[in-house]
């Protein structure tokens, strides 16, 4: 899990994410705790700590975590292990957002789109900013948003990603940003349609308040 920021303004939607994916080949709670709390600053430190703790990792900076589905923007953070794939996903459009948790079956491989599982709606939102990430990246984003007087815009989102990339090995140095200015009469309906299409494609069972 790294960093996704989604902004649903009244007439614009912006979503951004880093590109890092980290798969732990076996459990190593001490390394995970150090990594996701911001103690490990860069890739050199990550490699050294993994070797010292006997952990084996697969690290990639090619995972795209945000995308377009027609006029809807979407993004997700993923927790991967040999036993479970857990995703937190958000769909946004100007004026609306939809948060979903997806749990797929055992044995999911890195970057695999595991079929089957459950998609549970966790929250509907209107105008606002949502941050998905680990403890350190969420805290960093919250501090920057507070310092800006809660006025989130594209420039602030870019600064947050720049600082996160400089301060923790849990995110990549590069990030992806997508924007949409398409205002629809019923944005919530569009978000639900996008989620239902994903459920049909991947064989997810849709649960939660619709």
PLY file of the C-alpha trace (Angstrom):
ply
format ascii 1.0
element vertex 210
property float x
property float y
property float z
element edge 209
property int vertex1
property int vertex2
end_header
0.00 0.00 0.00
1.44 3.37 -0.98
-0.37 6.59 -1.98
-3.48 7.57 -3.93
-5.09 11.02 -3.63
-8.54 11.68 -5.10
-10.11 15.14 -5.24
-13.77 15.53 -6.17
-14.43 19.25 -6.59
-17.76 20.64 -7.74
-16.68 20.99 -11.37
-13.47 18.96 -11.56
-12.12 15.59 -10.49
-8.41 14.85 -9.98
-6.80 11.56 -9.04
-3.11 10.79 -8.58
-0.99 7.82 -7.53
2.58 6.68 -7.26
3.66 3.61 -9.25
5.41 1.43 -6.66
4.38 -2.16 -5.98
6.09 -4.16 -3.22
5.46 -7.88 -2.75
6.79 -9.57 0.38
7.78 -13.15 -0.40
6.84 -14.41 3.03
5.97 -12.52 6.18
8.37 -9.99 7.70
6.41 -7.78 10.14
9.46 -5.79 11.38
10.39 -4.69 7.85
6.79 -3.89 6.95
6.46 -1.78 10.12
9.66 0.15 9.35
8.72 0.67 5.71
5.16 1.83 6.20
5.96 4.09 9.16
8.49 6.08 7.13
11.66 4.83 8.84
13.13 3.60 5.54
13.87 6.63 3.37
15.12 5.24 0.05
15.75 2.09 -1.99
19.29 1.65 -0.68
18.04 1.56 2.92
15.21 -0.80 1.91
17.62 -3.24 0.29
19.95 -3.14 3.29
17.18 -3.70 5.85
15.65 -6.53 3.81
19.03 -8.27 3.67
19.63 -7.75 7.39
16.22 -9.19 8.28
16.40 -12.05 5.77
13.39 -10.78 3.83
12.84 -11.29 0.10
11.00 -8.58 -1.82
9.86 -7.89 -5.35
9.83 -4.14 -6.05
8.45 -2.56 -9.21
7.78 1.05 -10.25
5.59 0.19 -13.23
2.20 -0.35 -11.59
-0.43 2.14 -12.74
-2.91 2.64 -9.90
-5.21 5.21 -11.54
-7.19 4.98 -14.77
-10.20 6.28 -16.70
-13.48 4.46 -17.21
-15.30 6.69 -19.63
-15.95 9.94 -17.77
-15.19 8.33 -14.38
-11.72 8.33 -12.78
-10.66 5.42 -10.59
-7.69 4.38 -8.46
-6.67 1.76 -5.94
-4.10 0.68 -3.42
-3.37 -3.03 -3.05
-2.06 -5.31 -0.33
-0.55 -8.47 -1.84
0.64 -11.66 -0.17
0.80 -15.35 -1.03
-2.55 -15.83 0.74
-4.66 -12.76 0.03
-5.21 -9.83 -2.29
-6.99 -6.87 -0.67
-7.77 -3.69 -2.58
-9.14 -0.32 -1.58
-10.58 1.38 -4.64
-12.13 4.79 -5.26
-14.24 5.98 -8.17
-14.63 9.76 -8.61
-16.28 12.35 -10.83
-16.90 16.06 -10.27
-19.08 16.28 -7.16
-19.06 12.61 -6.13
-16.90 9.72 -4.93
-17.40 6.04 -4.15
-15.06 3.95 -1.95
-14.95 0.18 -2.27
-13.00 -2.63 -0.61
-12.26 -5.71 -2.69
-11.07 -9.04 -1.31
-9.98 -11.71 -3.77
-9.22 -15.37 -3.21
-6.05 -17.05 -2.02
-2.99 -17.50 -4.17
-3.13 -14.16 -6.02
0.10 -13.41 -7.86
1.77 -10.00 -8.16
0.02 -7.82 -10.73
-2.57 -10.56 -11.33
-6.24 -9.67 -11.70
-7.60 -12.44 -9.53
-11.11 -13.56 -10.52
-13.83 -13.93 -7.94
-14.16 -12.33 -4.53
-16.24 -9.60 -2.93
-16.55 -5.88 -3.67
-18.05 -4.09 -0.66
-19.14 -0.47 -0.85
-17.61 1.34 2.14
-18.60 4.97 1.60
-20.29 7.43 -0.71
-19.00 11.01 -0.78
-19.64 14.36 -2.37
-17.18 17.20 -2.79
-13.98 16.42 -0.89
-10.50 14.88 -0.85
-9.70 11.24 -0.08
-6.24 9.83 0.69
-5.35 6.13 0.55
-1.93 5.14 1.82
0.19 3.72 4.59
0.62 5.39 7.97
3.47 7.62 6.86
2.04 8.80 3.54
-1.38 9.47 5.04
0.19 11.51 7.83
2.35 13.46 5.37
-0.65 14.23 3.17
-2.75 15.30 6.17
-0.01 17.68 7.35
0.35 19.28 3.92
-3.43 19.65 3.52
-3.70 21.21 6.97
-0.84 23.60 6.21
-2.73 24.68 3.07
-5.85 25.43 5.08
-7.63 22.37 3.62
-7.64 24.05 0.19
-6.67 21.09 -2.00
-5.82 21.70 -5.64
-3.62 20.17 -8.33
-0.51 22.04 -7.17
-0.87 20.78 -3.59
-1.36 17.21 -4.76
1.82 17.42 -6.84
3.79 18.77 -3.85
2.56 15.95 -1.63
3.77 13.33 -4.10
7.12 15.04 -4.51
7.69 15.10 -0.75
6.50 11.52 -0.30
8.89 10.30 -3.00
11.79 12.04 -1.26
10.99 10.78 2.26
9.92 7.14 2.00
10.85 4.04 0.03
7.22 2.92 0.12
6.37 5.14 -2.88
8.00 5.73 -6.26
9.65 9.01 -7.22
7.32 9.34 -10.21
3.53 9.58 -10.13
0.54 9.68 -12.44
-2.18 12.37 -12.41
-5.52 12.24 -14.25
-8.19 14.94 -14.46
-11.80 15.22 -15.61
-14.03 18.27 -16.08
-17.10 16.33 -17.23
-20.00 17.32 -14.97
-22.94 14.90 -15.13
-26.50 15.31 -13.86
-26.20 12.16 -11.71
-22.53 11.53 -10.96
-23.33 8.90 -8.31
-25.14 6.81 -10.90
-22.11 6.96 -13.20
-19.83 5.80 -10.37
-22.09 2.87 -9.55
-22.26 1.85 -13.22
-18.42 1.85 -13.37
-18.22 -0.34 -10.25
-20.88 -2.74 -11.54
-18.96 -3.10 -14.82
-15.81 -4.02 -12.88
-17.74 -6.53 -10.79
-19.11 -8.18 -13.91
-15.68 -8.28 -15.56
-13.85 -9.77 -12.58
-16.59 -11.89 -11.06
-16.83 -9.87 -7.86
-19.93 -10.08 -5.71
-21.21 -6.57 -4.98
-22.14 -5.86 -1.35
-22.97 -2.83 0.74
-25.27 0.17 0.49
-25.96 1.09 -3.14
0 1
1 2
2 3
3 4
4 5
5 6
6 7
7 8
8 9
9 10
10 11
11 12
12 13
13 14
14 15
15 16
16 17
17 18
18 19
19 20
20 21
21 22
22 23
23 24
24 25
25 26
26 27
27 28
28 29
29 30
30 31
31 32
32 33
33 34
34 35
35 36
36 37
37 38
38 39
39 40
40 41
41 42
42 43
43 44
44 45
45 46
46 47
47 48
48 49
49 50
50 51
51 52
52 53
53 54
54 55
55 56
56 57
57 58
58 59
59 60
60 61
61 62
62 63
63 64
64 65
65 66
66 67
67 68
68 69
69 70
70 71
71 72
72 73
73 74
74 75
75 76
76 77
77 78
78 79
79 80
80 81
81 82
82 83
83 84
84 85
85 86
86 87
87 88
88 89
89 90
90 91
91 92
92 93
93 94
94 95
95 96
96 97
97 98
98 99
99 100
100 101
101 102
102 103
103 104
104 105
105 106
106 107
107 108
108 109
109 110
110 111
111 112
112 113
113 114
114 115
115 116
116 117
117 118
118 119
119 120
120 121
121 122
122 123
123 124
124 125
125 126
126 127
127 128
128 129
129 130
130 131
131 132
132 133
133 134
134 135
135 136
136 137
137 138
138 139
139 140
140 141
141 142
142 143
143 144
144 145
145 146
146 147
147 148
148 149
149 150
150 151
151 152
152 153
153 154
154 155
155 156
156 157
157 158
158 159
159 160
160 161
161 162
162 163
163 164
164 165
165 166
166 167
167 168
168 169
169 170
170 171
171 172
172 173
173 174
174 175
175 176
176 177
177 178
178 179
179 180
180 181
181 182
182 183
183 184
184 185
185 186
186 187
187 188
188 189
189 190
190 191
191 192
192 193
193 194
194 195
195 196
196 197
197 198
198 199
199 200
200 201
201 202
202 203
203 204
204 205
205 206
206 207
207 208
208 209
